[in-house]
Amino acid sequence: MPEYEMVREIKNLCKNNQMRDVLIEEIETDDPVEYVRNLLKGEQIEIAVDRKNDGSIVVDTVCDGLMQTFSFTRI
């Protein structure tokens, strides 16, 4: 199973606060997009996927109004 470094950025929607939470972990998955779908628990989930030329995958999500970006780089 492929191993990835996953960077998860959780956007802060508060006015005048540009900070964001950034979490980094190593994961094993055959499908990074499905991995993200399984992480998100909510009623309204939007997912946009960008597959880069270098093989990395960026998944932008909005889950019940919370914006997150998941970046996967193969290890």
N, C-alpha and C positions, 0 to 999 in steps of 0.2 A: 504494500500500500504506500503511495507517495507521502512524503513528509513535507510539511510547509511551516514557514514562520508566518503566523497570523498577527497582524497589527489591527487592533480594534479601536477606532476613535469614536467616542460618544460626544456628540456636539452639545454645547451648552446653549440653550435657547433664551437665557435671561439677558435682558438688555444691558449693554455696557459691560458685558463679561465675555471676553474672547477665549477664555480658558476652555479646555476640553480634557476629558479623561482619555488616556491612552494606555491600552493594555497590550502586552506582547506575550505570545506563547507559541510553543511548537505543538503542532497537531499532526495526526495521520488521518487522511481521508481520501477516498477515491473521487469525491465530488464536493469541492469547496462551497458551491452554491447551495447544495442540499444540506451541508453542514450548517450554514447560516440559517436556512429555513428552520432547522431543528432547534437552533438557539433561541429564535424569536418566538415569543408567546404574546399574542395580541389578537385583536379582532380585525384591525385594518393594517395590512402589511403590504408595502410596496417595495419591489426589489428591481434594481437596475444593475446589469453586469457589464463590465468592460474587460475584455481579454486583450492584454497588451502583447506586442510583438516579441517581447523578451520572455514570454511564458507566464508572467505574473497575472493575477486576476484581482480586480477591484470590484467589490460588491457594495453598492450604495443602497441603504435601506431607510425606510420610514415606517416605524411600528407604533401605531397609536399616537402619532405626532412626534416621537423621539427619533431624531436623525442619527444614523450611525454609518460608518464606513469600515469595511473589512478589507484589508489588503493581504493577499496570499502570495508568498514568494517561495518557490520550491527550494528545499535544502538539498 
